[in-house]
Amino acid sequence: MHTLSLVPGPVIWIVIEAGGVTNETASLLTQARVHRLVHLGLEKESTITTPGNSEEQELQLETRLRIEGLRFVHSEVARTETLPFVVGLYSVFMH
């Protein structure tokens, strides 16, 4: 997390959390030293992982979380007409 603070230029770190935004993750992310932090939650019932999920199910979830992050990037580019210098995309889901 602190490595991102060493990257020059404005950094937008996008965190997408399966099952919706939680206080635990939000609390941890307050320690991030980046120009801008975006914490999104994907609250669809099917995004919550349970023990015994197959690797295929986890891969599908990871893909959906990344697509959600890319949708955010797309909307930001459309809104500001600029692309951020560095975009970090990270998805959170519990095993």
N, C-alpha and C positions, 0 to 999 in steps of 0.2 A: 504494500500500500504506500509506504513512504518513498519507494523508488520512483513513483510517478512525480514526486515533487522535484526530482532532478532533471526532468525533461524540460528543455527550453520552450518558451512560447506558451500560449494559453492551452491548457489541457482540459478537455471535457471527459470526465469518467462517468460512464453510464453503467449503472448496476440494475439489473432486472431480477426481481425476486419472485420465485414461483410461490403461488398461494397468497400473494399480496404482500404489501410492505409490512415489515414487523419492526417493533421498537428495538429489538435486540440488534438487528442488522443496522438500523438507522443510528443507533448509539455507537456501534463500531465504526461506521463510516464518518462520524463527526471528527475522527482523528486524521482523516485524509487531508493531505496538503496539496490540493489541486486547485486550479483556477475556478473550475465549476464542477459540481457533482450533481448528477441526476440520478435519483433513486426511484425506479418504477416498479410497480407490482403487477403481476399477471394473475388475476384473481379467478380465473376459470377453475371450476371444481376439478377438472381432469388434470390440472397442472400439479396437484399435490402428489408427491411421490410417497410410496409406501414400501416397507421392506418386502422384498420378493419381486419387485419390478424387474423386468428383463432389461438387458442392455439395450435392446431395441426401443423399449419404452422410454428409457432415460435419454437415449440419443434423440428421439422425437421431441421430448420435452426441451432438451438443450437447444435443438434447432428452433423450436417455437419461441424460446426466450431470446435467442439471437435475432430472429426476424422482428420481434417486438422492438429490440434496440435499434435495428436498422430503420424501422418505421419512424422512430423518434428522430434519428439522424436525417432522414429524408424530409420530415416536416420542418426541422430546424433549417435545413438548406433552403427549402421553399420559402420559409418565413424571412430569413435574413439574406438570402441570395449569396451566402458565403459558406465555404466548407471549413470547419475548424482545422487547425494545424495538426493536432493529434487527438484521436478519439480512442479511448480505452473502453472496451465493451466487456462486461463481466456478468455472468449469470449466477444466481444463487439458488440452489435447491438442496433440500435435505435428503440424505439417504436413509 
